[in-house]
Amino acid sequence: MNNASSSVLSNNASSPLEAVSAMKDALVSTDTIYRPMKLYDIIENSHLETPIIELFPVGGMVTNCMLIFAIIRFTTHALGSYKQLLLIFAFYDIFLVSLHAVLKPRVMVVETTIFGVAADWNNRYITSFYCSCNTVPFVLMIIDFLYRYWCIAQPHKISLFANWKFVVGIMIIPVAEYIIWFFVCTEMLTGQGPEEGKDLLRAESFHRIGKEIHEGWLVMNYWENDELNVRVVVALMIFNAIMIGCFTAAVETPSRLIPYICSENCSFLCVRR
């Protein structure tokens, strides 16, 4: 944290509002020192309300609608259950695009130790809902790769995707992943009462977009009150475990197809069973 921020926080303000107001003045007066162009500037700018950013949801909606039309209109019955998988992915993408357009999430970074996400709704449960929903595609991607692997390596198992019990069982995985992510966001990324990181992010939101986002922050402040914030570190470890697990499964499953793809006896046609 820079000297200007530290001096404000150490100031004996009569109220938290005065401390935040003083932080605003410090951020504005030290802009050239406080705001060098770095990677997290690009991250923040990608969530600002600009004409180009506003077009992203429209583009996502249009392209996914085109994909749905192509799947329904041009795919054959020989594609089998994979047609339904593709439709699920496309419809979920439309849901995420709509969610982004409605909630308008904000990403704010203060130096390299304080990271916050909030929506204009000033409700941390809504912010947690948004963040958790965006993690579900990681698991859906693994299901997609599993279908492709079985299609080539173990085609006799493809019929399981037409079994409702199997479908319910496999859908428990993304639901469980969502619940874990939502729980960690709501219980571990926002403490009770006043927080140094939350006050800094409120001031940063005023500095960046001209208005304060008071509540609804999911705060990752690794170093608070001159000591390591163990709660946030544990949350980060859980997030990394989920992400690494999804990434490993997404890489390992397709890699098993290499011997089959290189084999002369490989059949690339999945027949509906």
Secondary structure, 3 states (H helix, E strand, C coil): CCHHHHHHHCCCCCCHHHHHHHHHHHHHHCHHHHCCCCHHHHHHHCCCCCHHHHHHHHHHHHHHHHHHHHHHHHCCHHHCCHHHHHHHHHHHHHHHHHHHHHHCCEEEEECCCEEEEECCCCCHHHHHHHHHHCCHHHHHHHHHHHHHHHHHHCHHHHHHHHCHHHHHHHHHHHHHHHHHHHHHHHHHCCCCCCCHHHHHHHHHHHHHHCCCCCCCCEEEECEECCEECHHHHHHHHHHHHHHHHHHHHHHHHHHCCHHHHHCCCCCCCCCCC
